[in-house]
Amino acid sequence: VLGTITGEQAATLLWAFGKLNYRKKGLATKLAKHLLTAELVPQLSPKDTALTLWGMAKVSVLHRELLRALAQLLAAPGALAVYDQRDLVTVAWAYAKLGVRDDALMTA
């Protein structure tokens, strides 16, 4: 089933897990892995990126490989210019909540 899930759908599911405080991390971890293995990270919109990070932080899913990939996406030249203030705040909050600091992202 995961093979057919889009990046937007995975982001929305992770957000829903956070909203419902669904703490069974198995499926959330599989969704995070799916975003990487299906190479969906570069296709995520700013909103989907923020939803993904918010959901992961809310249910404490620390998937370092996905967090690194998202940080690289965000730290790319000009990437943050397309994010609205709310999504930027969400991204910053999520990394802080998960206790993850990415120096390249911090200086982007």
N, C-alpha and C positions, 0 to 999 in steps of 0.2 A: 504494500500500500504506500509506503513512504516514497517509493520510486517515482510516483506520479504527482507528488506534492510540490507545488511551486514555492519559490522563495516567499512570496506574499502570503501564501497559505501557512507556511511554517512559521513566519513571523506572527501571524494572527493567532495561531495555536499557542505559541509561547506566551504571547500577551494574555490570552485567555487563561492559561495555567496560572499566571501571576494574579490575574483579577480574581480567580476562584481560590487562590492560595492552595493550589493543587501541588502537593509536595512529593509526589511519587516521581522521582527524578529520572527513572528509566526512559520514559517516552520523551521527555524534554531533552535528555542527552542524545537520544537517537535522532531527534529533529535537528539538534545542533550539528551532529555528525553528518546528517543528510545535506545540510546547507553547504558543508565543505566538500563532501564526496561528489555531489551533483554539480559542483562548481557554480552554485547559485549566489554566492556572496557578491560578486561584482555586479549582479543584476538587481540587487536590493535597492529600493528607493530609500531616500532619507527617512521617510516615515516607517518603512519596514525595518530598517536598521535600528531605529529607536525602539520600535515595538519588540524586536528580538532581544535587544539588550535589556530593556525594562523587564520583560518576562523572565529572562535568565536571572537577573538580579533579585527579582521578587521571590523566586523559589530557590534561590541560592544554587544555581547550576553553574559551576565553575569549569567551563570547557575552554581551557587555555588556548588550544589551537584555533578555535573559532574566534575567541577574543582577540588573538593576535591578527588573524585575517581581517577582522572588522577594523581594528586599529590601523592596519596598513591601508585599507580602503579609505578610511577617514583622514589619514595623514597625507594622502596623495595631494600634490599641488592643486589648489582650487576646489578640492572636494567639499570642504566645509562651507564654501560660499553658497551652496544650494540648500543648505539646511536652515530651517527657520529656528527662531530662538527656542521654542518649546522643545524641538527635537534635540538641539544642542544641549540643553539643560538635562534632558532625559539621558542622553549618552554619557554626559559627565557624571550624573548621579549613579548610573548603573556601574560604571567602572569603579567609582568610589565605594559603592555598596559591596561590590565583589572583592574589594581590596587589591585591584589590579592597576598598576601604573605603567603606562607605556610612554617612554620619553619622547619618541617621535610624534605621538599624538598630542602630547602636552605642549609641544612647540609648534604645532601646525597652525 
